[in-house]
Amino acid sequence: MKPIKVGLLGAGTVGAGTFNVLQRNQEDIRRRAGRGIEIAMVAARNLERARGIVGPNVEVVNDPFAVVNNPEIDIVVELIGGYELPRELVLRAIANGKHVVTANKALLAQHGNEIFAAAHEKGVMVAFEAAVAGGVPIIKALREGLTANRIESVAGIINGTTNFILSEMRDKGLDFATVLKEAQALGYAEADPTFDIEGVDAAHKLAIMSSIAFGIPVQFDKAYVEGISTLQAQDIRYAEQLGYRIKLLGITRRSVVDGVEGIELRVHPTLIPAGRLIANVEGAMNAVLVQADAVGSTLYYGKGAGSEPTASAVIADLVDVTRLATVDPYCRVPHLAFQPDEMNDVPVLPMSEIRSSYYLRVYVKDQLGVMADLTRILADAGISIDAVLQKEPGELQTRTDIIIITHQTSEKLVDAAIAKFEQMPAVEGKVVRIRLESLS
Amino acid sequence: MKPIKVGLLGAGTVGAGTFNVLQRNQEDIRRRAGRGIEIAMVAARNLERARGIVGPNVEVVNDPFAVVNNPEIDIVVELIGGYELPRELVLRAIANGKHVVTANKALLAQHGNEIFAAAHEKGVMVAFEAAVAGGVPIIKALREGLTANRIESVAGIINGTTNFILSEMRDKGLDFATVLKEAQALGYAEADPTFDIEGVDAAHKLAIMSSIAFGIPVQFDKAYVEGISTLQAQDIRYAEQLGYRIKLLGITRRSVVDGVEGIELRVHPTLIPAGRLIANVEGAMNAVLVQADAVGSTLYYGKGAGSEPTASAVIADLVDVTRLATVDPYCRVPHLAFQPDEMNDVPVLPMSEIRSSYYLRVYVKDQLGVMADLTRILADAGISIDAVLQKEPGELQTRTDIIIITHQTSEKLVDAAIAKFEQMPAVEGKVVRIRLESLS
């Protein structure tokens, strides 16, 4: 059988990795796929650079539309990044009857529903294993490996930059700004790190996983997103003393509030018991923990970014698409795990409705009755306490930190209690509130 | 579309789990698969018990051949266990043009090559996700998720019974026999635990993964198998002091000896650095660590046994088979990851040819020059030392343990050195030798 022809949009880090891995392992890949996979055309801004990667035998062009409109191309691999141009290119490729592989989580988080609908209508595949957790086959696991299950929750460390920063803050006791500079110097954080450190990248990935797990549309716009840029070193230390690690988690979970089902969809710093496997995922690594009714907990771990780990996922998709390119679309795995006419409309819950445990740090004047007042406010709100840590004031100091860990409760109750804390004369400044998940 | 009809062979723990999960989640499963999956017939030894599980609407029979010969049945699920009867049933089902799903690792380890050849010839699928690591989709990850990669090694905790025993021995400082009794009382070990504790079950699973990882036939008969029944509590303690945990690992790895490629295939107790994620997999849990050239290290973790975790994998296979039941066989994933005419014949290496690091415990008379003699023997053999731990003799004692950890070397060199150790007048009894893998 003739090799399947692939057109590459973008010859950056992942594009180069995809070309190199396809070249290096072409024999093993052909022996698996039963058919060669050949990059036949590349669109790149920098032609010289692209030619340096793919050599003289692959056509290199500036215009990405020349690739998606080329009738010789069977599969388009979109590795440009961003939203609007990729959207236009992917929709054009689909309209031209081509299959698409993309690593672009931002694109799918924003325009996934439109793109999957177009692909379904045209009978082509849009594959996106590389969009979440790099080379870890988590999309395949959720979408095909766990089809027996009612999935209850997905919780993931799905941004390597922030996990590297948090690991370094904990290891070295440094503050956020210092570690961010180090991460930028080492190439673990970008010059403009906003998308990573503010949790947006993680929320893109989480919105995709949530859709696959629960059979709902991709709803990035409904996600709650809180990053790590305001996290303080002392809270990492206190958490450690209480037996927890702080990770930036993306969490999506079924929840029933007053008998009504909803979906939690949230990214924020989270305390996790230090003994959990996922709490021990360090540096730039990714891990996703899935809880489901039949299988229980499963965890998937590996490199979430980088040239060849991401290329690994892109090529796995190319092999899948190559195998299924010509079969009846009904025989393929649905893009979002559930058949398109079988999706759910369970709503995403507002944050006031979610349930969690909480770490609260209150900076107080060291005077009689403060603890009694704080715990009375919690008791009156029906919030029960799991642990308390009161630091002795330093020498010559008259203020100190009180840390309270609550049992599971609702976010709106905690926010109301915090508002009362902050009205107490003995309480100084804002209360620090970090969510806590036992993940048991 | 009408539901696909499934015939169940065996209504034990996994059979009941499969029926129950299919019932409970039938709507979610149908919404994913695009077609209902219906258990239409069950063969079981105990008809009463089987009827108690599946109710009055499913035909229950004693004769499993009545299921595999029933023209109404599309997919046969083999959950009987053992070798010969399942082999006959599976081959008959294939000959009758039925797809097969099995959780039977012993069957595939012994007769897999014959079964897959027959299935290929007939154009039907034999799916076996449940045969390795229970509900963890490791077969799918290796076979489909990592197709871009040259896989370098697979190392797994793939037997929950032994991992439970080792976790308890370490936690409580108890000896093997005591913990085995506890495990039997708790249902974590069978009345005849031989297959588990002697590593045979792990070797079955490892032989299957090795085949998929490297594109070689299933070669359980070439596996080296060493269990945990002779492991002593003191070696677990010493390992801990040196920063290691002892796990029963199944390891399969590409290796080049004198320029010739071979495959290591071995199950044995193994020291692992305590900081590694896989070293922290405790109790009856399973985990598989895969090293591959593009993606690097990935790890897959979850419950490796039990009714519903195993059913989760059986049903995931049923969904896959349901989707692909009618497509051209060439469009399906090959049984052993590589196309049948593209398999390798890289040989499995004898143990003398493998490379590993080693933990050696030597029981010696506490006299001058013993350490010098031991280390001289290693130096002469070209074996370099990574760490040494010499315990002071207890009060009134004249003998003590010396523990030596070597760098990576070849097994035959270590065995020769051990033979020399045991000829030394100061050395008493046999030297304890446990392999050590850094898994970096």
Interface residues (C-beta under 8 A of the other chain):
Chain A: G17 V21 L22 R24 N25 D28 I29 R30 R31 R32 A33 G34 E129 G134 G135 V136 P137 K140 A141 E144 G145 L146 T147 A148 N149 R150 G215 L277 N280 V281 A292 D293 A294 V295 G296 S297 T298 L299 Y300 Y301 G302 K303 E308 P309 A311 S312 A313 V314 I315 A316 V319 D320 R323 L324 T326 V327 D328 Y330 C331 R332 V333 P334 A337 F338 Q339 E342
Chain B: G17 V21 L22 R24 N25 D28 I29 R30 R31 R32 A33 G34 E129 G134 G135 V136 P137 K140 A141 E144 G145 L146 T147 A148 N149 R150 G215 L277 N280 V281 A292 D293 A294 V295 G296 S297 T298 L299 Y300 Y301 G302 K303 E308 P309 A311 S312 A313 V314 I315 A316 V319 D320 R323 L324 T326 V327 D328 Y330 C331 R332 V333 P334 A337 F338 Q339 E342
